[in-house]
């Protein structure tokens, strides 16, 4: 595998991971809780 193919594979993996993480956080309501009360709302004290 040469460098160009490796970079394309790496970037596509990172983009897929970022999209999956964003969708998980969006669908579980993490962003709403964080915007309402910050880290105290997420982690308690």
Secondary structure, 3 states (H helix, E strand, C coil): CCHHHHHHHHHHHHHHHHHHHHHHHHHCCHHHHHHHHHHHHHHCC
